[in-house]
Amino acid sequence: MHVTGAHFTHFADRTDAGRRLAARLGHVGGPGTVVVALPRGGVPVAAVVARALDAPLDICVIRKLGVPYQPELGMGAIGEDGVRVLNEQVIRLASVTDGQLAEVERRERAELERRARRYRGDRPSADVRGRTVVVVDDGIATGSTARAACRIVRARGAARVVLAVPVAPRDWTDRLEEVADELVCVDTPSPFFAIGEFYADFSQTEDAEVLRLLSEARTREQERAREQERERESDPGSPAAASAGVDRELVLPAAGVLLAGRLTVPPDARGVVVFAHGSGSGRHSPRNRYVAEYLNRAGLATLLFDLLTEAEEADRRNVFDVGLLGSRLTAVARQLNPRSDAPPESGTVPGSDAPPGSATVPETRGLPLGLFGASTGAAAALHTAAELGPAVRAVVSRGGRPDLAGAEVLGRVSAPTLLVVGSLDTTVLDLNRRAGSRLRCESELSVVPHATHLFEEPGTLDQVAELARNWFLHHLPERGPGAGNP
């Protein structure tokens, strides 16, 4: 976990606090970032942050559970999705009975539901699966509401949670470090009695202001989407379209089936990495999406898609059918029209029937291609690397089963290949060592200390992402002049 902080100062109002907070959050911006505000006071702060990061703005409705005779003192919090956080120490010291707690919770639950309907209407909450979520409030007091919000977005599938506030007590990191991956605060003054003492204007934020700021954010998001669509329609391969960035769902045909995917192309991308997972969870895998977002921040486009349909995934034999998985990955990779320094005379990707420049995914036209495989998807990635030859520039396997590709396929892979395995995943580690010995290309085995098969231990997935980023940046050539217009 990373912590950012500074020295004490007063804020003119919540807008001023948002500007100062946004100045500390530039490193988390990108197409995979969503800003989530705690209404009501957190919305004006978050609105400024969202504009600065050019990110969508959503809310996470939380209600503090105040001590009956001292409502400003929080004894817990409740939130959407049934989340409930209690501060047992405050409850005990304040001598709050079970009946009093139940009455406060009943009252606040009704208010939470009212506000959620008012602020969101029938619109669903933002899709945060696999994304970086910046949770913003106007300050931290006891931390109960912030804790509840972080738990909610994590449960909704956020790959990385950043808790960001203008002001908090100095010990706030001790209270909240386990619920967020990063804590960002402008000021941590001492003594600290209440958030409002550090604002010149801490007047109550009304529902009307919350609704106005959310409406403005939705309008900006719609305008941005329309502008990107206009640029893609005018010339999908143009530098202007490439510099705009892309983040969209798509459907790709492959061997007689349609496969759903998620394409993210950061501005001026220097390469594209296709993710192959061994089951239908490919585009929803939180670990793959976390790594993909890491690559996006490094200027690499990513395509996450499902190698199997939902019906096919039900038959576990398909998960280990490397021929099936590899053929589909190869078909999808061909549609990206990847760059090769030694293309065949026809100008098409080896084995493709498509004419030059006819990529199904025009946003990636001319970008050097890399493959990232997890589980049996690693064998599929090596299968595709062997089939497409020089069109594939690099391969990374995360806890994969490259051995399932077979000795003949491994011997034909020419793309530099990185095998990443956890040190505690002993069986898979041994299989990777054996598979690595059969590779004839440049290859490397990286063992992540104290990591099991799914890299669930703190910090281990970050190491995987960093290894993958460095491998792809080293082996994917820079996009040359005119590469987008072959």
Secondary structure, DSSP 8 states (H G I E B T S, - for coil): -EEE------BSSHHHHHHHHHTT-GGG-STTEEEEE-TTTHHHHHHHHHHHHT--EEE--EEEEEETTEEEEEEEEEEGGG-EEE-HHHHHHTT--HHHHHHHHHHHHHHHHHHHHHHHTT------TTSEEEEE-S--SSSHHHHHHHHHHHHTT-SEEEEEEEE--TTHHHHHTTT-SEEEEEE--SS---GGGGBS------HHHHHHHHHHHHHHHHHHHHHHHHHHHH-TTSHHHHHH-EEEEEEEEETTEEEEEEEEE-TT--EEEEEEESSTTTTT-HHHHHHHHHHHHTTEEEEEE-SS-HHHHTSHHHHT-HHHHHHHHHHHHHHT----SS--TTSS-TT--S-TT--SSGGGTT--EEEEEETTHHHHHHHHHHHHGGGEEEEEEES--GGGG-HHHHHH--S-EEEEEETT-HHHHHHHHHHHHH--SSEEEEEETT--TT--STTHHHHHHHHHHHHHHHHS----TTTT--
